Amino acid sequence: SQQGEEDPQALSIQEGENATMNCSYKTSINNLQWYRQNSGRGLVHLILIRSNEREKHSGRLRVTLDTSKKSSSLLITASRAADTASYFCATDAQGFQKLVFGTGTRLLVSP
Amino acid sequence: DAMVIQNPRYQVTQFGKPVTLSCSQTLNHNVMYWYQQKSSQAPKLLFHYYDKDFNNEADTPDNFQSRRPNTSFCFLDIRSPGLGDAAMYLCATSRDGLAGTYEQYFGPGTRLTVT
């Protein structure tokens, strides 16, 4: 069954704007990961945040994790057209060495 | 510098005709995964190998089988493809995680069409 639900399902913004995507999950986790997928391609790992961390940064990416609310957010600052992709959160709640992916957010960044 | 390679990138097969998809990795990771991803959906785990130990997901149809002859290679066999099996098939690898699951490295995928 789906562990993660993402919100919004689709997001359309202009270049230079910030994009925020949210992920909610159901059971306790060791870590939560965010992945990016360009159309018709494989997924690329973006960032991993552990359950004892609250915030993590990587370049233009900022991820927060609130384990009390079982939710995470991914913020992309100063977006570019090249950021157009689907973004998935994934949790390891369902067992060792396994990830369960959320429903994904399709981001469109217009020049 | 390709790390996870999938062949072929596009595969067309006929209804009921067995098909094999292949995956190889240069990362020397001991965990390998196969996912099925249908249009606009999340990747769905079919099974994974921890070294030679095979772990099948409970809802993976019997029509799907896998082989891992060595660390570097893994195959997905679909014995009798149906129209509902048309999808992108993604192979991924990860290191052995002691606390939680490490990040996964994905191949570019094989898009399967069933006619």
Contacts between the chains, C-beta under 8 A, distances in Angstrom:
chain1	res1	chain2	res2	distance
A	2	B	42	7.0
A	4	B	42	8.0
A	29	B	100	7.8
A	30	B	99	6.1
A	30	B	100	3.0
A	30	B	101	7.1
A	31	B	100	4.5
A	31	B	101	6.9
A	33	B	101	8.0
A	33	B	103	6.0
A	35	B	106	8.0
A	40	B	88	7.5
A	40	B	109	7.5
A	40	B	111	7.2
A	41	B	108	5.7
A	41	B	109	6.7
A	42	B	4	7.5
A	42	B	6	7.9
A	42	B	90	5.7
A	42	B	92	7.8
A	42	B	106	3.5
A	42	B	107	5.3
A	42	B	108	4.8
A	42	B	109	5.1
A	43	B	43	6.9
A	43	B	90	7.1
A	43	B	92	7.6
A	43	B	104	7.6
A	43	B	106	4.5
A	44	B	106	7.0
A	45	B	103	4.1
A	45	B	104	6.6
A	45	B	105	7.1
A	48	B	102	7.8
A	48	B	103	5.6
A	50	B	100	7.0
A	51	B	100	7.9
A	88	B	42	6.2
A	88	B	43	7.6
A	92	B	100	5.3
A	92	B	101	3.9
A	96	B	97	7.2
A	96	B	101	7.1
A	97	B	31	5.4
A	97	B	48	6.6
A	97	B	50	6.0
A	97	B	94	7.0
A	97	B	96	7.6
A	97	B	97	6.2
A	97	B	101	5.6
A	98	B	45	6.3
A	98	B	48	6.7
A	98	B	101	6.6
A	99	B	45	7.5
A	99	B	101	5.8
A	99	B	104	6.4
A	100	B	45	7.4
A	101	B	42	4.0
A	101	B	43	5.2
A	101	B	44	7.9
A	102	B	42	6.2
A	103	B	41	7.7
A	103	B	42	5.6
A	104	B	40	7.8
A	104	B	41	7.9
A	104	B	42	5.8
A	106	B	40	7.7
